[in-house]
Amino acid sequence: MKAITLTAPGSTDNLILQDIPTPAINTNEVLVQVKSISINPVDVKTRIGKGVYSYGGIKRDATFIIGWDISGIVTASKSDLFKEGDEVFGMVNFPGTGNAYAEYVAAPVAHLALKPANISHEEAAAGTLALLTAWQVLVSNAGIKAGDRVLIHAASGGVGHYAVQVAKHLGAYVIGTSSAANKDFVLSLGADEHIDYKSQTLKDATKDIDFVLDSLSAESIDQSLDVIKDGGRIISILTQITETLAQKAKARNIGISFILVKSDGDDMNTLATLLKSGKIKSHVSKSFAFNQMADAHLQVESGRTVGKVVVNI
Ligand SMILES: NC(=O)c1ccc[n+]([C@@H]2O[C@H](COP(=O)([O-])OP(=O)(O)OC[C@H]3O[C@@H](n4cnc5c(N)ncnc54)[C@H](OP(=O)(O)O)[C@@H]3O)[C@@H](O)[C@H]2O)c1
């Protein structure tokens, strides 16, 4: 099969399209013929030697296949859960090795769900790592409830555009940040208010926030502390919480933590239902062919992605 291997951490030149053996499957795994792969900032970080190299126990000098988010068709099964011909999607083995940049992926059935028939492989692949992150932050960890005032940073990005929709689905009042260029997009997702981080300060733009999803920086977390209520909560998905931030939050009884998304088939099944009903929609702003993986990486690396970037095989 064709796969894109990373020969060593570095530039996109190190992403090499080559023929390698099709993987074998173990008990409780299926072989998925991949139709679409979504690309995340962690793919780029891993390519340059960070990302899962930091927490996945992967040897930096080993040839390795990046990628976790797939949608495709089951071609062999060692499980009663899925059979040959089923269309499935999911985030495979994160954090760890998903081996997703390949024509075939051996995937644990516990990380997959049936793809809703009414959404494309592209939309399904998009709705894996980024949507799982939004769900695990807002539902599993924060327990957002109707009426909560929720601030989503980078609301126009991969995680953000799903987080706005999930928070609205939970009945929250949602405020999203992005540049002015993406204001209409953020509002179209259902956000009640938009803040342009280039022309407005958080402090002047909002207040009385119950919950903040931060995917930007320690500085952004610090500024978010100025607009959050005493007893509120901040979850960071990028920056580890420093002692200074922790102390500042503790003084006002604000919960503050970092979380890392994890593969979870139960969550995938819930998300499949939401995608099927149209309550959550994937916005794929750019798609690329398999041999354009380098371009897909450069797009994600730009930090300007609107919604999601997907590669189709
Ligand atoms: N811990 C975890 O489990 C986990 C899971 C998923 C993602 N992450 C991390 O979370 C981060 C975000 O991921 P993502 O997939 O959402 O990224 P992304 O899709 O690349 O985000 C791009 C978006 O960020 C917006 N943006 C950039 N700078 C901004 C700023 N200062 N204020 C507000 N918006 C800004 C951009 O809008 P403009 O062009 O309008 O500025 C753009 O639409 C990444 O670092 C990723 O690695 C962590």
The ligand as an ORCA input file, in Angstrom:
! r2SCAN-3c Opt
* xyz 0 1
  N      -4.740     19.171     24.168
  C      -5.393     18.596     23.180
  O      -5.920     17.478     23.308
  C      -5.551     19.305     21.875
  C      -6.481     18.852     20.935
  C      -6.651     19.576     19.758
  C      -5.888     20.706     19.509
  N      -4.959     21.092     20.411
  C      -4.139     22.299     20.173
  O      -5.013     23.418     20.182
  C      -4.535     24.397     19.273
  C      -5.661     24.780     18.318
  O      -5.970     23.684     17.462
  P      -6.902     23.894     16.202
  O      -6.959     22.622     15.433
  O      -8.177     24.535     16.604
  O      -6.012     24.986     15.400
  P      -6.269     25.719     14.030
  O      -7.436     25.130     13.319
  O      -4.976     25.786     13.301
  O      -6.645     27.217     14.503
  C      -6.626     28.204     13.537
  C      -7.535     29.349     13.960
  O      -7.001     30.030     15.085
  C      -7.407     31.388     15.002
  N      -6.465     32.210     15.768
  C      -5.127     32.291     15.614
  N      -4.615     33.155     16.517
  C      -5.647     33.609     17.260
  C      -5.772     34.519     18.368
  N      -4.692     35.126     18.884
  N      -6.997     34.715     18.906
  C      -8.092     34.101     18.401
  N      -8.050     33.231     17.342
  C      -6.837     33.008     16.795
  C      -7.331     31.696     13.521
  O      -8.261     32.706     13.232
  P      -7.728     34.080     12.567
  O      -7.098     33.691     11.259
  O      -8.992     34.873     12.429
  O      -6.739     34.656     13.520
  C      -7.693     30.347     12.845
  O      -9.010     30.294     12.342
  C      -3.319     23.783     18.585
  O      -2.158     24.244     19.228
  C      -3.489     22.298     18.820
  O      -2.276     21.570     18.795
  C      -4.775     20.416     21.584
*
